[in-house]
Amino acid sequence: MLQISYIRENKDKVITALAKKHLDAKTIIEEVILLDENRRGVQVALDNTLGEANKLASAIGELMKNGEKAKAEILKLKTSQLKESSKELSEKLDAFATELMQKMYLLPNLPADIVPVGKTPEENLNVFEEGAIPVLHEGAQPHWELVKKYDIIDFELGVKITGAGFPVYKGKGARLQRALIAYFLDKNTEAGYQEYQVPHLVNEASGYGTGQLPDKEGQMYHVGLDDLYLIPTAEVPVTNLFRDVILQESELPVLCTGYTPCFRREAGSYGAHVRGLNRLHQFDKVEIVRIEHPDNSYAALDGMVEHVKNIMRELKLPFRILRLCGGDMSFASALTYDFEVFSTAQDRWLEISSVSNFETFQANRLKLRFKGKDGKTQLAHTLNGSSLALPRVLAGIIENYQTPEGIVIPEVLRPYTGFDIIN
């Protein structure tokens, strides 16, 4: 959530910045500022009323002490009127505060200055590319055909049990999936991230805390009876570990990692580009989350990008990194880098990771602060990244490592799988 003080002091700058995310924010920003002015005006009136009531209470005490009961009764009448006024002002203040908060929740984060202008993924900026695209043998197939051939993932069985987008991993496919999870977690913990196992359902406050609500409400599975949401990513429960927390500056940075299944409705996703593992309703992902001092967060973002780079290099998969344009960024992000793996059999790039800096946007919603050496508290910066999302990494391995003899396992994964090839 944006800070209201910043909006008040930088109205035109905020409107211009949000235009980069293709939001015409002029009207809502003006409404926010007016609501805030009204709220602050009522707050002043309430404070003055309560202050006057406190003075009268002291005066009444003195009068009663001095035996001037008649005068005290007159002041009691005034006190009663002030209490009624304060009640009305409190109700008005709550109404303004609620309406203001609802408006504020609708405003996305401001994009960083280096975010490219653009509306569509085609306008994202390619900032890095590495790895030779393999030349496959004649008759090479996309992963959805290969998994049937080697009987390692069953999409139809998933449809039978649940529905489309819920695959069943079998035999060496399940072991390869488990190997990737263990490998990613080991790489993250070796880099200093502390591992967490977190709930797979979260409450509404958690969804609002990280910005999934109200923005992504239609994409989340909701358990209505309990008013809980299935997590779309481990980012939500892991970051919410620090909701309403005040850290000491000496505790920063905080580095967390965790594996969870992820659940996304992906409403409106159809066509060949979402076939097989390309887009699922349930998938596995290993996440990294950082809580940083504002002065260090962009250096930390660069470090996270390098960390994911090294994983891709060890897997020996061709990949590229995109700096997302304003129109393709998430609601909460200030700057995002997407990693994509090249699927040789599909002849297209597949997104496998997003690494983002949210600056104070999530921290303001979460009330996540730290106390500096001067004793003052300020909002921390939050960052997160996929390290990594499994379905498209798995698709990339299956397709790029296919040979006429079978699917070769990347060397770095063999200690985890216990086998060298799927055939």
C-alpha angles and dihedrals in degrees: 000000000000118000113254092217090058092049091051093050097040105033098146093042091053093049091049093047094050089051085068086064087049095250119135094215100168096103097043092044090053090048090050093050092048092048090049092050090050091046093050091046091053090045090056091048091048093049091050092048093049090046092052090047090053091051091050090049090056091046091050090053092053093047092050089047090053093046095249094135097157093056090045091054090054090053091047088058090053090047090053090052091049091051090054090049092048090051091053091046091049091052091048091048092052091049093051092045092050094048091046092051092050090053093046091053089061094059116091124217120278114257118239117254093255094056108118120241112248147109107221138045088255088068095056114118118247103220102167140015130179141166134054116267105236122238106232127213122259111281095028112163139208117258096258089064095041094053090055092046093054095031095232102126125030115199095174092054088053089053089052093051100038117344142272115330097035106098126189115226114212138192112322090006090061091045092050090050091051090046092055092050092050092045093050092048091048091051091050096047090047087056091056102267115139113228121235133185107209138181118277093217125059136190126244094263090059091051091052091044096064097032102254088118130093092001100057100027093122092053096053126084109239125204097209100190092057097027091233131137129221106236119256089200140357087250089083102057095032095052091043089060083082099046111134090007127136111203127194115247088240089062092062132138102045113193121195136174132182143167120226140153110251127216125204129165091209090198113198095021110135140142140059093303090069096047123131114344094348093097127008139173091222123031141148125252139172112215136197122205129185133192107203144179107255090241092059105036099098092048086050090051090054089050091052090051090052090048093056090043090058092051091052090048091053090050087049093223123147109248144166135201124225128195102218120236121232095262094052098046125106122257094254102037127105093185130003134187117197122205117210129189120210113241104208095190092051093037092224143098119258123202111237105164143020118198114191144177113212094181107199096333097100094031091058091053091044095043086231108165142157131214114235127216088265090060094248120127124226138169118275125223120246127207134178141178143178109252080192145335106209111209099068093035087055090046090051092051094046093049102036095042096047118124132173087263096051143280111320115217116233108256094240091059098049095088086056099044100039091219136077103211142021110224 
